[in-house]
Amino acid sequence: MAIRLTMAWILALVVIPVYAADVDGFRVWTDPEKTRAVLDLDARTDYQLFTLDNPPRVVIDLKKSSLDAKLAFKEEHGGVIDGVRHGAPDKDTLRVVLDLETPSNVRSFLLDPTGDYGYRLVVDLFSKDSVAGNATRTQVSLPQSSDRDVVIAIDAGHGGEDPGATGKHRTREKDVVLAIAKELKKSIDARPGMKGVLIRTGDYYVPLRARFEKARTHRADLFVSIHADAFKNRKVAGSSVFVLSSKGASSEFARRLAASENSSDLVGGVTLKGKDDMLASVLLDLSQSATMEASNAVADSVFGSMKAMGKTHKSHVEHANFMVLKSPDVPSILVETAFISNPSEEKRLKDPSWQRKTARVITDGIQDYFYMSPPPGTYLASNRRPVRYKVNRGDTLGEIASRYRVSLYSLRRVNNLKSDNIRVGAELVIPTT
């Protein structure tokens, strides 16, 4: 009996491979920093990767794997990849070869299943003049004249390998939010004294921390992340505006403080290197407190503007621990433009005219905030304009005063109001400080 069990155990070791996978998809994206190739797998597998020259190519050997689908390649997304082919150097190995236009630095890694995706082998290709896996950071020099523009960093959520939420009719969040982000840039650029900068300009993924770091690189005065929400109940609808919760701010504060010895240019150009823990803590706390106060003010302004456009999910600005809101020195908000899971809102999200209207309404809220609180040394600071607000159904004078952070007394005085009664459609002048 013992001999039989031993033999069965040995046979099991022989017939069950450690790794076995089918390749059932191949995709390529290119962004400003790299070209990314992705092999979709139905199971985790062992692999080896190496490069060859003359001509340049990347060779990927997948152990105990087979090809279950054609390696489709679209040249318009190919970047440095000139073509893809496959073969079998031995009976237990699938070899995939990426032919390159130019020699490149390579980084690869395996991803576990998430959402609609299974296992994925990711190969990133960087130009030779960058460090693989850490492309050279572009430094942007902005004019520092007294009339500089207010810079708004616009982040279209998700992208590339991360499609975000998907609607009932297969609308992808990453596509509609990029379209809205581009419309938002056009709307912002059309306003005097304001300039929009896109965090991503195409269908590729930008790591979450890299998003607000790009905003800091552009010396942005505000970071706006655009999303399209989803919920299991398809009847849920409406837009939302989020800012960072105090809990999320505290955790990020602790993380950055712990890393302060290796940080440079962390807080508005102030390096923490060489500072003692107490001073570093004070500098970070002051910076983050001011940033959160500004984030709340601009969120109130944008939310009030979006309420005038249509249904909002909640009656107030919401708080969450979104990673992209954790910049310590750039005020940040996240706008959920609509619920992509709601069929009616999914249809609107794809409508170019609705995208333009949404962008215009968000811009109105941003502009109102910066007209009230223009950064020193900007065109808006030296050419301040009165802020006007058109009264909507359901508005109260107290809510309007709270939104713009002015007193009820000053709001009444500037508009010659003898009481708190206001007429729908009336235009109020908001007193500036």
ROBA-579967 format. One line per field, with one value per residue (C-alpha): x, y, z; residue number from 1. Coordinates in steps of 0.05 Angstrom, whole numbers. Example, Ala and Ser with C-alpha at 12.3 -4.5 7.8 and 13.67 -1.06 7.14 Angstrom:
BEGIN
X: (246 | 273)
Y: (-90 | -21)
Z: (156 | 143)
i: (1 | 2)
***
This chain:
BEGIN
X: (0 | 56 | 91 | 28 | 20 | 93 | 87 | 23 | 58 | 117 | 70 | 33 | 98 | 114 | 48 | 30 | 73 | 93 | 69 | 23 | -11 | -44 | -31 | -100 | -87 | -35 | -40 | 6 | 1 | 48 | 51 | 101 | 150 | 146 | 116 | 78 | 64 | 17 | 8 | -57 | -50 | -101 | -54 | 11 | 72 | 148 | 184 | 252 | 265 | 328 | 346 | 385 | 417 | 426 | 367 | 342 | 290 | 262 | 254 | 205 | 206 | 144 | 153 | 101 | 57 | 20 | -13 | -88 | -101 | -69 | -18 | -56 | -12 | -36 | 19 | -13 | -2 | 64 | 113 | 183 | 154 | 159 | 125 | 111 | 121 | 124 | 156 | 177 | 251 | 232 | 168 | 159 | 170 | 130 | 176 | 147 | 193 | 182 | 219 | 241 | 255 | 310 | 348 | 309 | 314 | 266 | 226 | 178 | 131 | 71 | 4 | -48 | -121 | -164 | -233 | -244 | -170 | -134 | -59 | -17 | 56 | 75 | 136 | 155 | 203 | 240 | 286 | 361 | 370 | 323 | 330 | 286 | 227 | 241 | 239 | 274 | 228 | 214 | 226 | 179 | 200 | 140 | 146 | 147 | 121 | 69 | 17 | 27 | -33 | -65 | -47 | -100 | -74 | -129 | -125 | -168 | -176 | -153 | -126 | -88 | -88 | -138 | -205 | -241 | -316 | -356 | -428 | -485 | -471 | -396 | -377 | -309 | -295 | -224 | -250 | -306 | -266 | -208 | -258 | -286 | -215 | -197 | -260 | -243 | -175 | -207 | -256 | -202 | -155 | -211 | -215 | -166 | -112 | -123 | -86 | -101 | -49 | -70 | -38 | -51 | -65 | -81 | -100 | -44 | -38 | -3 | 13 | -29 | 28 | 58 | -6 | 0 | 76 | 64 | 19 | 75 | 124 | 79 | 73 | -2 | -46 | -101 | -107 | -174 | -184 | -242 | -280 | -347 | -375 | -406 | -452 | -486 | -554 | -563 | -615 | -564 | -547 | -517 | -450 | -404 | -344 | -292 | -235 | -185 | -211 | -173 | -156 | -125 | -87 | -59 | -35 | -1 | 29 | 60 | 86 | 119 | 148 | 180 | 210 | 232 | 307 | 306 | 257 | 273 | 229 | 173 | 132 | 126 | 200 | 222 | 269 | 263 | 331 | 374 | 315 | 301 | 237 | 201 | 214 | 198 | 133 | 114 | 130 | 89 | 31 | 26 | 30 | -22 | -70 | -68 | -75 | -136 | -169 | -160 | -184 | -248 | -261 | -252 | -293 | -351 | -347 | -346 | -401 | -446 | -435 | -452 | -515 | -541 | -530 | -570 | -576 | -520 | -512 | -506 | -525 | -453 | -380 | -356 | -291 | -250 | -179 | -166 | -91 | -92 | -117 | -57 | -10 | 14 | 23 | -27 | -102 | -137 | -209 | -239 | -302 | -348 | -384 | -440 | -455 | -432 | -471 | -536 | -559 | -586 | -523 | -480 | -513 | -500 | -427 | -417 | -452 | -401 | -449 | -459 | -384 | -374 | -429 | -400 | -330 | -358 | -395 | -332 | -293 | -344 | -334 | -258 | -260 | -305 | -257 | -195 | -232 | -245 | -176 | -126 | -54 | -6 | 33 | -21 | -61 | -124 | -93 | -77 | -141 | -192 | -263 | -329 | -359 | -432 | -480 | -547 | -597 | -624 | -687 | -675 | -618 | -617 | -576 | -542 | -520 | -492 | -454 | -426 | -405 | -366 | -341 | -369 | -414 | -488 | -482 | -433 | -474 | -537 | -500 | -466 | -533 | -576 | -619 | -664 | -679 | -655 | -708 | -680 | -713 | -698 | -660 | -634 | -559 | -521 | -453 | -407 | -363 | -289 | -238)
Y: (0 | 48 | 32 | 48 | 115 | 133 | 116 | 157 | 216 | 210 | 205 | 267 | 305 | 283 | 298 | 364 | 422 | 478 | 530 | 523 | 580 | 598 | 666 | 691 | 764 | 816 | 892 | 952 | 1024 | 1083 | 1143 | 1201 | 1161 | 1089 | 1035 | 981 | 911 | 865 | 790 | 764 | 696 | 648 | 628 | 649 | 624 | 626 | 666 | 692 | 756 | 780 | 830 | 821 | 872 | 877 | 882 | 904 | 858 | 832 | 757 | 729 | 655 | 630 | 562 | 507 | 557 | 557 | 608 | 609 | 672 | 712 | 763 | 823 | 885 | 955 | 999 | 1064 | 1044 | 1008 | 1061 | 1031 | 962 | 947 | 879 | 816 | 743 | 677 | 608 | 547 | 538 | 472 | 433 | 463 | 537 | 590 | 645 | 714 | 764 | 839 | 871 | 941 | 1003 | 1025 | 993 | 1004 | 994 | 941 | 928 | 870 | 844 | 798 | 825 | 784 | 783 | 845 | 865 | 838 | 821 | 756 | 747 | 794 | 797 | 870 | 892 | 966 | 995 | 1060 | 1101 | 1089 | 1160 | 1145 | 1098 | 1036 | 1038 | 1110 | 1154 | 1221 | 1272 | 1331 | 1398 | 1452 | 1524 | 1570 | 1646 | 1681 | 1748 | 1786 | 1765 | 1690 | 1646 | 1605 | 1533 | 1478 | 1405 | 1362 | 1287 | 1239 | 1179 | 1108 | 1095 | 1041 | 976 | 1005 | 1017 | 1040 | 1025 | 998 | 1016 | 970 | 986 | 974 | 1047 | 1051 | 1103 | 1116 | 1138 | 1186 | 1219 | 1233 | 1266 | 1309 | 1326 | 1351 | 1393 | 1420 | 1441 | 1478 | 1513 | 1534 | 1558 | 1602 | 1641 | 1699 | 1686 | 1610 | 1552 | 1477 | 1422 | 1349 | 1296 | 1244 | 1260 | 1190 | 1119 | 1100 | 1090 | 1140 | 1114 | 1148 | 1184 | 1204 | 1241 | 1293 | 1294 | 1316 | 1371 | 1394 | 1392 | 1440 | 1484 | 1476 | 1519 | 1466 | 1391 | 1366 | 1291 | 1271 | 1206 | 1172 | 1135 | 1065 | 1029 | 961 | 995 | 1023 | 1073 | 1113 | 1178 | 1247 | 1281 | 1288 | 1328 | 1298 | 1326 | 1288 | 1265 | 1286 | 1212 | 1206 | 1270 | 1245 | 1179 | 1216 | 1266 | 1209 | 1175 | 1237 | 1256 | 1187 | 1197 | 1269 | 1252 | 1230 | 1283 | 1346 | 1403 | 1371 | 1430 | 1488 | 1488 | 1477 | 1418 | 1378 | 1347 | 1364 | 1391 | 1360 | 1320 | 1376 | 1429 | 1380 | 1363 | 1437 | 1452 | 1393 | 1408 | 1481 | 1463 | 1408 | 1448 | 1507 | 1459 | 1424 | 1491 | 1514 | 1445 | 1452 | 1522 | 1505 | 1441 | 1481 | 1528 | 1472 | 1433 | 1495 | 1505 | 1432 | 1435 | 1488 | 1441 | 1382 | 1326 | 1315 | 1249 | 1282 | 1352 | 1368 | 1359 | 1290 | 1266 | 1205 | 1177 | 1178 | 1174 | 1227 | 1279 | 1271 | 1325 | 1365 | 1430 | 1430 | 1439 | 1378 | 1357 | 1296 | 1304 | 1244 | 1272 | 1220 | 1147 | 1105 | 1047 | 1086 | 1074 | 1145 | 1177 | 1129 | 1156 | 1228 | 1213 | 1194 | 1257 | 1310 | 1367 | 1342 | 1334 | 1406 | 1431 | 1392 | 1420 | 1491 | 1483 | 1456 | 1514 | 1564 | 1537 | 1539 | 1609 | 1634 | 1607 | 1639 | 1705 | 1705 | 1681 | 1694 | 1671 | 1729 | 1747 | 1723 | 1757 | 1745 | 1779 | 1842 | 1841 | 1820 | 1816 | 1815 | 1747 | 1741 | 1686 | 1669 | 1645 | 1575 | 1542 | 1518 | 1567 | 1607 | 1669 | 1633 | 1575 | 1623 | 1662 | 1597 | 1572 | 1635 | 1643 | 1713 | 1740 | 1747 | 1820 | 1836 | 1796 | 1835 | 1902 | 1894 | 1873 | 1924 | 1869 | 1887 | 1814 | 1744 | 1733 | 1722 | 1712 | 1652 | 1679 | 1741 | 1756 | 1769 | 1804 | 1766 | 1812 | 1798 | 1803)
Z: (0 | 18 | -48 | -87 | -52 | -65 | -139 | -145 | -112 | -161 | -221 | -197 | -195 | -266 | -300 | -265 | -291 | -245 | -296 | -356 | -394 | -460 | -491 | -512 | -529 | -547 | -542 | -550 | -525 | -532 | -486 | -483 | -440 | -465 | -508 | -470 | -497 | -459 | -467 | -438 | -403 | -375 | -318 | -285 | -321 | -316 | -369 | -391 | -430 | -466 | -521 | -586 | -633 | -709 | -716 | -647 | -617 | -551 | -542 | -492 | -476 | -439 | -407 | -418 | -455 | -521 | -567 | -565 | -608 | -663 | -641 | -670 | -680 | -696 | -725 | -703 | -630 | -642 | -618 | -622 | -639 | -713 | -711 | -671 | -687 | -650 | -654 | -612 | -597 | -562 | -548 | -479 | -497 | -533 | -560 | -575 | -611 | -613 | -672 | -654 | -695 | -647 | -588 | -523 | -448 | -425 | -361 | -352 | -298 | -287 | -264 | -227 | -249 | -237 | -262 | -332 | -341 | -325 | -316 | -359 | -377 | -387 | -426 | -423 | -474 | -460 | -504 | -491 | -464 | -406 | -347 | -358 | -312 | -292 | -354 | -348 | -315 | -360 | -326 | -349 | -343 | -340 | -349 | -282 | -305 | -265 | -316 | -317 | -329 | -274 | -292 | -286 | -290 | -320 | -305 | -346 | -301 | -319 | -389 | -427 | -389 | -339 | -374 | -311 | -305 | -365 | -381 | -400 | -474 | -466 | -460 | -427 | -373 | -397 | -466 | -444 | -389 | -438 | -485 | -428 | -405 | -475 | -477 | -408 | -433 | -492 | -445 | -396 | -450 | -478 | -412 | -404 | -353 | -350 | -381 | -381 | -382 | -396 | -352 | -406 | -479 | -505 | -487 | -440 | -365 | -318 | -248 | -194 | -158 | -225 | -241 | -186 | -194 | -267 | -241 | -194 | -252 | -290 | -228 | -230 | -187 | -187 | -203 | -229 | -239 | -285 | -276 | -291 | -231 | -229 | -181 | -179 | -178 | -249 | -225 | -185 | -222 | -214 | -212 | -151 | -130 | -82 | -40 | 3 | 71 | 133 | 146 | 76 | 87 | 153 | 123 | 65 | 114 | 153 | 91 | 64 | 131 | 137 | 68 | 80 | 85 | 12 | -13 | -52 | -76 | -36 | -11 | -60 | -75 | -2 | 6 | 70 | 64 | 124 | 165 | 233 | 243 | 279 | 226 | 169 | 205 | 212 | 139 | 114 | 161 | 140 | 67 | 70 | 113 | 64 | 5 | 35 | 51 | -21 | -46 | -6 | -31 | -105 | -96 | -67 | -126 | -178 | -143 | -140 | -215 | -229 | -187 | -234 | -293 | -267 | -216 | -166 | -129 | -61 | -37 | -16 | -33 | -12 | 20 | 2 | 4 | -72 | -85 | -139 | -87 | -42 | -69 | -8 | -47 | -105 | -88 | -118 | -133 | -166 | -208 | -221 | -282 | -284 | -270 | -329 | -299 | -310 | -382 | -390 | -363 | -403 | -466 | -444 | -429 | -502 | -528 | -552 | -537 | -466 | -457 | -479 | -432 | -373 | -388 | -391 | -325 | -290 | -319 | -293 | -222 | -228 | -257 | -201 | -149 | -180 | -192 | -117 | -97 | -153 | -139 | -131 | -194 | -243 | -296 | -256 | -195 | -234 | -275 | -223 | -248 | -209 | -197 | -216 | -197 | -229 | -177 | -190 | -163 | -92 | -78 | -13 | 2 | 59 | 15 | -37 | 16 | 44 | -25 | -40 | 32 | 41 | 96 | 88 | 107 | 50 | 0 | 18 | 18 | -50 | -82 | -45 | -15 | 43 | 61 | 47 | -6 | -76 | -143 | -189 | -249 | -213 | -221 | -157 | -152 | -105 | -63 | -71 | -16)
i: (1 | 2 | 3 | 4 | 5 | 6 | 7 | 8 | 9 | 10 | 11 | 12 | 13 | 14 | 15 | 16 | 17 | 18 | 19 | 20 | 21 | 22 | 23 | 24 | 25 | 26 | 27 | 28 | 29 | 30 | 31 | 32 | 33 | 34 | 35 | 36 | 37 | 38 | 39 | 40 | 41 | 42 | 43 | 44 | 45 | 46 | 47 | 48 | 49 | 50 | 51 | 52 | 53 | 54 | 55 | 56 | 57 | 58 | 59 | 60 | 61 | 62 | 63 | 64 | 65 | 66 | 67 | 68 | 69 | 70 | 71 | 72 | 73 | 74 | 75 | 76 | 77 | 78 | 79 | 80 | 81 | 82 | 83 | 84 | 85 | 86 | 87 | 88 | 89 | 90 | 91 | 92 | 93 | 94 | 95 | 96 | 97 | 98 | 99 | 100 | 101 | 102 | 103 | 104 | 105 | 106 | 107 | 108 | 109 | 110 | 111 | 112 | 113 | 114 | 115 | 116 | 117 | 118 | 119 | 120 | 121 | 122 | 123 | 124 | 125 | 126 | 127 | 128 | 129 | 130 | 131 | 132 | 133 | 134 | 135 | 136 | 137 | 138 | 139 | 140 | 141 | 142 | 143 | 144 | 145 | 146 | 147 | 148 | 149 | 150 | 151 | 152 | 153 | 154 | 155 | 156 | 157 | 158 | 159 | 160 | 161 | 162 | 163 | 164 | 165 | 166 | 167 | 168 | 169 | 170 | 171 | 172 | 173 | 174 | 175 | 176 | 177 | 178 | 179 | 180 | 181 | 182 | 183 | 184 | 185 | 186 | 187 | 188 | 189 | 190 | 191 | 192 | 193 | 194 | 195 | 196 | 197 | 198 | 199 | 200 | 201 | 202 | 203 | 204 | 205 | 206 | 207 | 208 | 209 | 210 | 211 | 212 | 213 | 214 | 215 | 216 | 217 | 218 | 219 | 220 | 221 | 222 | 223 | 224 | 225 | 226 | 227 | 228 | 229 | 230 | 231 | 232 | 233 | 234 | 235 | 236 | 237 | 238 | 239 | 240 | 241 | 242 | 243 | 244 | 245 | 246 | 247 | 248 | 249 | 250 | 251 | 252 | 253 | 254 | 255 | 256 | 257 | 258 | 259 | 260 | 261 | 262 | 263 | 264 | 265 | 266 | 267 | 268 | 269 | 270 | 271 | 272 | 273 | 274 | 275 | 276 | 277 | 278 | 279 | 280 | 281 | 282 | 283 | 284 | 285 | 286 | 287 | 288 | 289 | 290 | 291 | 292 | 293 | 294 | 295 | 296 | 297 | 298 | 299 | 300 | 301 | 302 | 303 | 304 | 305 | 306 | 307 | 308 | 309 | 310 | 311 | 312 | 313 | 314 | 315 | 316 | 317 | 318 | 319 | 320 | 321 | 322 | 323 | 324 | 325 | 326 | 327 | 328 | 329 | 330 | 331 | 332 | 333 | 334 | 335 | 336 | 337 | 338 | 339 | 340 | 341 | 342 | 343 | 344 | 345 | 346 | 347 | 348 | 349 | 350 | 351 | 352 | 353 | 354 | 355 | 356 | 357 | 358 | 359 | 360 | 361 | 362 | 363 | 364 | 365 | 366 | 367 | 368 | 369 | 370 | 371 | 372 | 373 | 374 | 375 | 376 | 377 | 378 | 379 | 380 | 381 | 382 | 383 | 384 | 385 | 386 | 387 | 388 | 389 | 390 | 391 | 392 | 393 | 394 | 395 | 396 | 397 | 398 | 399 | 400 | 401 | 402 | 403 | 404 | 405 | 406 | 407 | 408 | 409 | 410 | 411 | 412 | 413 | 414 | 415 | 416 | 417 | 418 | 419 | 420 | 421 | 422 | 423 | 424 | 425 | 426 | 427 | 428 | 429 | 430 | 431 | 432 | 433)
***
